[in-house]
Amino acid sequence: MRPPLADTAGAAMRARARMVERLRSQGVRDERVLAAMMQVPRHRFVQEGLAFRAYDDTALPIGYQQTISQPFVVARMIELLHAGRELGRTLEVGAGCGYQAAVLSFVAAEVFAVERIRPLLDQARENLRTLRRPNVRLKHADGSVGLPEAAPFDTIIVAAASPAVPQALKEQLAPGGRLIIPIGAGEQRLVLVERHGGSFRESRLEAVRFVPLLTGTE
């Protein structure tokens, strides 16, 4: 078993650098996304006993039957949204522990992150406080209905799987906006939705595995 990851600047930076090089080898090419992944100390967003695995390419439990997504999936989803455009005003559905919101904050102009589980939202707020990212706003809300009071969004990223793309989220996309979401129950795939005026184009991408998108708050 590997020893716990020392919470020192040098050890964390070396671990993140190895993670970023692995992401490059896996096909992530967007340098802005890679730089954002390098900026965020993932070990501070996981349970202390799992910090030694923070930079492995794996999802990890964060409590309440939720997980922090594996680094490759985080980087890949943001890269797909960022391709050829700016993320602009961004909605994240399923803030979890706050890690993906932190990464997004280095790429997007504004990040609105919603989480349905209050203790997780509190955890995300505490995790993000140390990074002092002024462009991130967190809210306790049912992400399946989006965040209509802050819409429209140039970008929407959903960190939970739905049987279909929620209509509310499509309606909150700005013209020219993009939405990425895992779709499916058993077999899941990333689906990229692009809005062109009043029409939407959907592209099915690679297979993934996410926790289900649930409604309501708790």
N, C-alpha and C positions, 0 to 999 in steps of 0.2 A: 504494500500500500504506500502511495506517495505521502510525504509529510504535508501538513496543512500549508496553504499558500501564505507566506509571510505578508502582512499588510504593510509593505514598504513600497516606496515609489519605484525603486529599482526592480524588485521582484515582479511587481504588477506590470510594469512597462515591458519587461522581457516576456512575460506570459502573454500579454496582449499582442506583442509583435509576432510571436509564434502563431497566434490565432489568425492574425491578419495575413501572414504568409500562407497559411493553410487555406484561407478563403480565396486567395489569389489562385492557388493550385486547383481549387474546386471550380474555378471559372468566374468568380466575381471580378469585374474589370473596372468598375466605377471608382475612380480614385477618391472622389468626395465621400462616397459611402464608406470606403475602407478607412479613410482618415477619421470619419465619425466613429467607426467601430474601435479605432485606436484610442479615441479620446475618453471612452466611457469605461470605468472600472467595474466590469461585470461581477467581480467577486463581492462587491458591496451590495449587490442586488439579490444575492442568494442567501440561504440559511448558512449560518456560520460553520456548521458541520460539513457543508458541501462546498465551501470556498475552494478547496483543493481541486475541485472538478469544474470550477467556474469557466475555464477557458477551453474545456473539451467541447467538441461539436455535438452536443447533446442537450435535449430539454431536461430541466431539473424541476422537482416539485417546489412550490413556494407556499403550500398550505391551501386549505379550502378546496381541494381537488383541482387545483390549477397548476400550471407550469410556466416557467420562463422558457421561451422558444429557443431552439438551438441557434447559435450564431449564424450559421449559413442561411437558415430560413429568414432571419431578420435582415441580413444583408441582401439576400436575393429579392425579397419583396420590395425593399426600398429601392434597389437598383432598377427593378422593373417599372416602378412608378416614376423614377427620376429620369429615365432614358429620354433624352432630347428635350427636356423641359424642366422648369423649376417646380418644386413641390408646393410652394406658396402656402396658402392657408390649409392646414392639414388636420383631419379628424382621425384619431386612433380609437377604435372600438375594442375594449378589453385591455385596459392599462396594466392590469396585473401588478407586478412589483415596481413598475415604472421604467424598466430597462429600455424597452423599445422607444418609449417617449423620449428618453434621454438621447438615444442615438438619433432619432428624428430631429431633435432640437438643433443638431449641428448641420442639418441639411435643409430643413424647412424654415420658412419665415415665421410661422406661428404654428403651435401644436396645441390642439384641444384633445385631451385624453379623458375618456369616460370609463368608469369601472362600476359594475353592478354590486360588488361585494364591498361593503363599507370598510371592514378591517384591512382588506387589500389596498383600498384607496389610501387609507391612512399610512400603510406601509410604503406605498409609492411616493406619497408626499414627503415622508421622512427621508427616503432614499435620495430623492431628487433635491432636497434642501441643500445637501452638502455640495452639489454641483452648481447651484446658483444659476440655473438656466431661466432667464427672465421671459423667454418666449414660450413657456409651457404653462398651460392651465389645466387643472384637474377638476373633474366633477363626478359626484356619485349619481349615476343615472343608468337607465336601461339602454344599452348601446344598440339594441336591435331597432330602436326608433331614431337613432342618430342623436343629433343635438340641434334641433330646428332653430333655436334662438340664436345660434352662432352661424348658421348656414347662410350662403352656400360655401362649399369647400372646393378648393382646387384638387385636393387629394384626400381619399379616405382609405385607411388601412384597417383591416379587421383581423384580430388575432384569435378568432374562434370560428369553428366550422358551422355552416348553415346549410339546410337542404336546398335552398335557392337564395338568390341575391335579394335581400330585403328591399321592397319597393321604396320605403322611406329613405334608405341610404342613396338609392339612385336619384331620387328627387332632390336630394340635398347636394348633389354634385353640380358645380358650376359648369357652364358651357366650356367644352374642351378639357374637362376634368377627368381624372382617372380614379378608379376604385379597385382595390385588390382584396380578395376574400377567398378562404378555403370553402369549397362547395362539396357536399356529399356526406353520407352517413357512414357506410362501411369504407369504401374507397373514396378518398378525398383528393381533389385537385385544386390548385390555385386557379382562380378565374380573374382575368383582368377585364374590367368594364371601362369603356371609354365613351364619354358623352359627346355627341355631335348634334348640337341644337336640341331637338326634342327626341332624338333617337339614340339608342345605345348599342354599342358593338361589344360582344363578349368573346374573349379568347381563352380557351382552356389550356393550361400550362402543366407544370410537373406535379407529380403526386406528393402529397404532404400528409401529416397527421397532427391534428389539433383537437383540443377539447371542444365540446359543442357550444354553440352560441345559445345562451339561455335568455329568457325574457324576465322582466321584473327586476326588483332590487332586493337586497337583503343586508 
